[in-house]
Amino acid sequence: MYSTSSPYRIITVCTGNICRSPMAALMLTEAFAAEGLSDVVVVDSAGTTGYEVGHPIDPRAARVLTAKHIPSENHVARQWRSEWFTERDLILALDVDHFGWLQEGAPDAGALERVRMLRSFDPATAGRSSLDLGIEDPWYGGHTDFDTTWTLIKDAIPGIVQHVKTAVGPQVEAKSGDHQQVTSMS
């Protein structure tokens, strides 16, 4: 589905879209910006349910992100829409129930291939079953549960960034060439 004329699109998915998935989306957005890929990769998030639609990010999730200098005040929870199966290049489930839900809803084999567990990109989880890669919902816990969520997401980010760099390689090289042309002209 990915083409060099459009950005590579990633969506992170949890239950209500107020804790795990917005944390992951904002952390990934920050990581891609640090790699100079902001104009090549777009990351957003959604929930499998409509329970929290229209609500801001959970204040405890915002606290963790703010401590890491990642703004979250513009996040508004939304529910998954079926057309995103074809409009996203990578669909990242935050827990096993989201993974199963997305797999069941995938309209075809192509969409099914794009559904992955976020933590499957963490090298420390190599060889583990998808059932062992979930990030428990911190909403039911306290501040340390949100800190743990941060760490589990953070550990998967380098693998996701590398996966996307491989997928968008030709586009990144083209942009890099354009940048070199511009800088050599100045």
Solvent accessible surface area in square Angstrom, and as a share of the most:
residue,aa,sasa,rsa
1,M,124,0.55
2,Y,54,0.21
3,S,49,0.32
4,T,82,0.48
5,S,107,0.69
6,S,49,0.32
7,P,47,0.30
8,Y,9,0.03
9,R,73,0.27
10,I,0,0.00
11,I,0,0.00
12,T,0,0.00
13,V,0,0.00
14,C,2,0.01
15,T,37,0.22
16,G,11,0.10
17,N,0,0.00
18,I,17,0.09
19,C,4,0.02
20,R,6,0.02
21,S,0,0.00
22,P,1,0.00
23,M,0,0.00
24,A,0,0.00
25,A,7,0.05
26,L,44,0.22
27,M,6,0.03
28,L,0,0.00
29,T,64,0.37
30,E,82,0.37
31,A,21,0.16
32,F,2,0.01
33,A,50,0.39
34,A,90,0.70
35,E,85,0.38
36,G,58,0.55
37,L,6,0.03
38,S,69,0.45
39,D,97,0.50
40,V,1,0.01
41,V,8,0.05
42,V,53,0.31
43,V,22,0.13
44,D,27,0.14
45,S,7,0.05
46,A,0,0.00
47,G,0,0.00
48,T,16,0.09
49,T,30,0.18
50,G,34,0.33
51,Y,166,0.63
52,E,38,0.17
53,V,79,0.45
54,G,47,0.45
55,H,87,0.39
56,P,90,0.56
57,I,11,0.06
58,D,9,0.05
59,P,106,0.67
60,R,54,0.20
61,A,0,0.00
62,A,23,0.18
63,R,92,0.33
64,V,4,0.02
65,L,0,0.00
66,T,91,0.53
67,A,68,0.53
68,K,98,0.41
69,H,159,0.71
70,I,11,0.06
71,P,85,0.53
72,S,7,0.04
73,E,134,0.60
74,N,134,0.69
75,H,28,0.12
76,V,89,0.51
77,A,2,0.01
78,R,80,0.29
79,Q,80,0.36
80,W,21,0.08
81,R,125,0.46
82,S,83,0.53
83,E,70,0.31
84,W,8,0.03
85,F,7,0.03
86,T,71,0.41
87,E,76,0.34
88,R,9,0.03
89,D,14,0.07
90,L,4,0.02
91,I,0,0.00
92,L,0,0.00
93,A,0,0.00
94,L,1,0.01
95,D,24,0.12
96,V,50,0.29
97,D,89,0.46
98,H,3,0.01
99,F,32,0.13
100,G,25,0.24
101,W,109,0.38
102,L,0,0.00
103,Q,73,0.33
104,E,156,0.70
105,G,42,0.41
106,A,21,0.16
107,P,86,0.54
108,D,76,0.39
109,A,72,0.56
110,G,32,0.30
111,A,0,0.00
112,L,76,0.38
113,E,135,0.61
114,R,42,0.15
115,V,7,0.04
116,R,80,0.29
117,M,4,0.02
118,L,1,0.00
119,R,26,0.09
120,S,40,0.26
121,F,20,0.08
122,D,10,0.05
123,P,107,0.67
124,A,81,0.62
125,T,4,0.02
126,A,82,0.63
127,G,88,0.85
128,R,124,0.45
129,S,58,0.38
130,S,41,0.27
131,L,141,0.70
132,D,82,0.42
133,L,6,0.03
134,G,20,0.19
135,I,2,0.01
136,E,147,0.66
137,D,41,0.21
138,P,3,0.02
139,W,115,0.40
140,Y,173,0.66
141,G,33,0.31
142,G,33,0.31
143,H,96,0.43
144,T,103,0.60
145,D,59,0.31
146,F,0,0.00
147,D,59,0.31
148,T,74,0.43
149,T,2,0.01
150,W,28,0.10
151,T,61,0.36
152,L,40,0.20
153,I,0,0.00
154,K,92,0.39
155,D,52,0.27
156,A,0,0.00
157,I,18,0.09
158,P,88,0.55
159,G,20,0.19
160,I,0,0.00
161,V,12,0.07
162,Q,107,0.47
163,H,66,0.29
164,V,0,0.00
165,K,67,0.28
166,T,101,0.59
167,A,41,0.32
168,V,0,0.00
169,G,15,0.15
170,P,91,0.57
171,Q,21,0.09
172,V,42,0.24
173,E,127,0.57
174,A,61,0.47
175,K,77,0.33
176,S,50,0.32
177,G,31,0.29
178,D,84,0.43
179,H,118,0.52
180,Q,115,0.51
181,Q,116,0.51
182,V,97,0.56
183,T,69,0.40
184,S,92,0.59
185,M,161,0.72
186,S,124,0.80
